[in-house]
Amino acid sequence: MTVRDTADGAAPLASDRSPAWRRRTNAEARWPAALAALTAIALQLSVPQRLTLPPGWLLPWLELAVLVVIVAVNPRRITGERAWLRPAGMILVAVASLANATSAALLIWRLAQGREGDDAASLLVVGGTVWATNVIVFALWYWELDRGGPAARARADTSYPDFLFPQMTAADVAHPDWEPGFADYLYVSFTNATAFSPTDTMPLTRWAKLTMLLQSALSLLTMALIVARAVNVLG
């Protein structure tokens, strides 16, 4: 049995045969999350100015600047060697959340006032853009916060997950080296935004449950108003 030094309060590694999500592993690649953040920025820049916090370019360009710094300093794998990188990543996601929440709120308010959606096609495009950005932003939150973030997960700092993936409970159907990556959190976010509830991955901690609740509520309200307005215009 191999036991890690736990002077820093980290959980010990049970053995080399432990599943990957319970032991120290190679640091996660940076590019999937960076590509997702870049996609969210591009989507936000395509949103009409009337649905953004003025000036409409400010928040997306601020996100891009933070992303460029993060990737330039730590382009390959998320090792956690530079302590300020994770707060920078959290700031990036927070700014993206603010930008998208503003767009969603303005879209909902304008739909309720009858000031948006005269053209069904453009409404569906704008609504789909806001919805897709919402999926990416919440995926980034789940990825950044689960078990302390990607660097902490690679170090196996804690054995208590915030999200219980099916591979964690059915080890016989998963490769011993399987561990959650950004794509898994993106899937969780997408299914939560479409089913309005957890599907195969269960939130275990209160913050995870409340964050998924918030995402489901925003997605349901946005989709319901967009579809209702589009049907009304087409009818």
JOKAKA-V249875 format. One record per residue. N is the residue number from 1. RES is the residue in three letters. PHI is phi in radians with two decimals (none if undefined). NEAR is the number of other C-alpha atoms within 12 Angstrom. Layout:
[[N RES PHI NEAR] [N RES PHI NEAR]]
//
This chain:
[[1 MET none 10] [2 THR -1.83 13] [3 VAL -2.05 17] [4 ARG -1.44 21] [5 ASP -1.11 16] [6 THR -1.97 14] [7 ALA -1.11 10] [8 ASP -1.56 11] [9 GLY 1.52 12] [10 ALA -1.31 24] [11 ALA -1.28 24] [12 PRO -1.26 24] [13 LEU -1.51 27] [14 ALA -1.15 21] [15 SER -2.99 15] [16 ASP -1.16 19] [17 ARG -1.59 17] [18 SER -1.08 25] [19 PRO -1.05 28] [20 ALA -1.01 30] [21 TRP -1.27 43] [22 ARG -1.84 34] [23 ARG -2.26 32] [24 ARG -1.16 35] [25 THR -2.38 29] [26 ASN -1.13 24] [27 ALA -1.10 27] [28 GLU -1.27 32] [29 ALA -1.15 24] [30 ARG -1.35 30] [31 TRP -1.12 24] [32 PRO -1.07 26] [33 ALA -1.18 38] [34 ALA -1.12 36] [35 LEU -1.13 22] [36 ALA -1.11 32] [37 ALA -1.10 44] [38 LEU -1.12 31] [39 THR -1.11 28] [40 ALA -1.08 39] [41 ILE -1.10 39] [42 ALA -1.09 25] [43 LEU -1.12 32] [44 GLN -1.14 45] [45 LEU -1.20 32] [46 SER -1.52 25] [47 VAL -1.27 34] [48 PRO -0.99 26] [49 GLN -1.01 20] [50 ARG -1.17 22] [51 LEU -1.94 33] [52 THR -2.22 30] [53 LEU -1.41 27] [54 PRO -1.20 15] [55 PRO -1.24 16] [56 GLY -1.06 23] [57 TRP -1.47 24] [58 LEU -1.08 21] [59 LEU -1.14 32] [60 PRO -1.05 36] [61 TRP -1.22 24] [62 LEU -1.14 27] [63 GLU -1.03 36] [64 LEU -1.10 33] [65 ALA -1.10 22] [66 VAL -1.13 31] [67 LEU -1.09 36] [68 VAL -1.08 23] [69 VAL -1.10 20] [70 ILE -1.06 32] [71 VAL -1.17 27] [72 ALA -1.13 17] [73 VAL -1.40 22] [74 ASN -2.40 28] [75 PRO -1.40 21] [76 ARG -1.82 19] [77 ARG -2.24 25] [78 ILE -1.54 35] [79 THR -1.61 27] [80 GLY 1.36 28] [81 GLU -1.22 15] [82 ARG -1.75 16] [83 ALA -1.08 16] [84 TRP -1.40 17] [85 LEU -1.19 29] [86 ARG -1.17 31] [87 PRO -1.01 19] [88 ALA -1.11 27] [89 GLY -1.12 38] [90 MET -1.15 28] [91 ILE -1.11 25] [92 LEU -1.00 36] [93 VAL -1.18 41] [94 ALA -1.12 25] [95 VAL -1.15 32] [96 ALA -1.08 45] [97 SER -1.12 33] [98 LEU -1.08 26] [99 ALA -1.09 38] [100 ASN -1.29 44] [101 ALA -1.11 33] [102 THR -1.10 28] [103 SER -1.11 38] [104 ALA -1.14 40] [105 ALA -1.14 28] [106 LEU -1.16 28] [107 LEU -1.12 39] [108 ILE -1.10 34] [109 TRP -1.13 22] [110 ARG -1.18 22] [111 LEU -1.15 30] [112 ALA -1.13 19] [113 GLN -1.50 13] [114 GLY 1.29 20] [115 ARG -1.81 17] [116 GLU -2.43 28] [117 GLY 1.67 30] [118 ASP -1.17 20] [119 ASP -1.98 20] [120 ALA -1.10 23] [121 ALA -1.12 19] [122 SER -1.15 19] [123 LEU -1.10 35] [124 LEU -1.14 29] [125 VAL -1.16 22] [126 VAL -1.13 36] [127 GLY -1.08 41] [128 GLY -1.13 27] [129 THR -1.13 32] [130 VAL -1.11 42] [131 TRP -1.14 41] [132 ALA -1.12 36] [133 THR -1.11 43] [134 ASN -1.03 48] [135 VAL -1.08 41] [136 ILE -1.16 44] [137 VAL -1.09 47] [138 PHE -1.20 47] [139 ALA -1.07 39] [140 LEU -1.12 44] [141 TRP -1.09 39] [142 TYR -1.04 43] [143 TRP -1.15 41] [144 GLU -1.29 36] [145 LEU -1.83 29] [146 ASP -1.05 40] [147 ARG 0.91 33] [148 GLY 1.53 27] [149 GLY 1.78 34] [150 PRO -1.08 39] [151 ALA -1.18 33] [152 ALA -1.17 34] [153 ARG -1.12 36] [154 ALA -1.13 34] [155 ARG -1.47 33] [156 ALA 1.00 36] [157 ASP -1.17 30] [158 THR -2.50 28] [159 SER -1.67 29] [160 TYR -1.81 21] [161 PRO -1.39 32] [162 ASP -1.54 31] [163 PHE -2.17 37] [164 LEU -1.79 29] [165 PHE -1.42 28] [166 PRO -1.04 21] [167 GLN -1.13 24] [168 MET -1.35 29] [169 THR -1.81 17] [170 ALA -2.25 14] [171 ALA -1.08 20] [172 ASP -1.28 13] [173 VAL -1.92 13] [174 ALA -2.13 18] [175 HIS -1.14 17] [176 PRO -1.00 20] [177 ASP -1.63 24] [178 TRP -1.23 25] [179 GLU -2.64 34] [180 PRO -1.16 39] [181 GLY -2.14 34] [182 PHE -1.03 34] [183 ALA -1.03 26] [184 ASP -1.18 28] [185 TYR -1.24 41] [186 LEU -1.12 31] [187 TYR -1.10 27] [188 VAL -1.03 41] [189 SER -1.12 43] [190 PHE -1.12 33] [191 THR -1.17 27] [192 ASN -1.16 36] [193 ALA -1.35 35] [194 THR -1.76 27] [195 ALA -1.61 21] [196 PHE 1.05 24] [197 SER -2.95 26] [198 PRO -1.09 29] [199 THR -1.93 21] [200 ASP -1.70 22] [201 THR -1.96 30] [202 MET -1.76 26] [203 PRO -1.33 30] [204 LEU -1.86 20] [205 THR -1.70 19] [206 ARG -1.11 15] [207 TRP -1.10 19] [208 ALA -1.15 32] [209 LYS -1.13 23] [210 LEU -1.21 19] [211 THR -1.17 31] [212 MET -1.16 40] [213 LEU -1.06 23] [214 LEU -1.08 23] [215 GLN -1.09 40] [216 SER -1.07 30] [217 ALA -1.12 23] [218 LEU -1.11 31] [219 SER -1.13 38] [220 LEU -1.10 25] [221 LEU -1.12 26] [222 THR -1.12 38] [223 MET -1.13 34] [224 ALA -1.09 22] [225 LEU -1.21 29] [226 ILE -1.15 38] [227 VAL -1.15 26] [228 ALA -1.09 24] [229 ARG -1.17 31] [230 ALA -1.11 26] [231 VAL -1.10 19] [232 ASN -1.13 17] [233 VAL -1.19 20] [234 LEU -1.21 15] [235 GLY -1.34 11]]
//
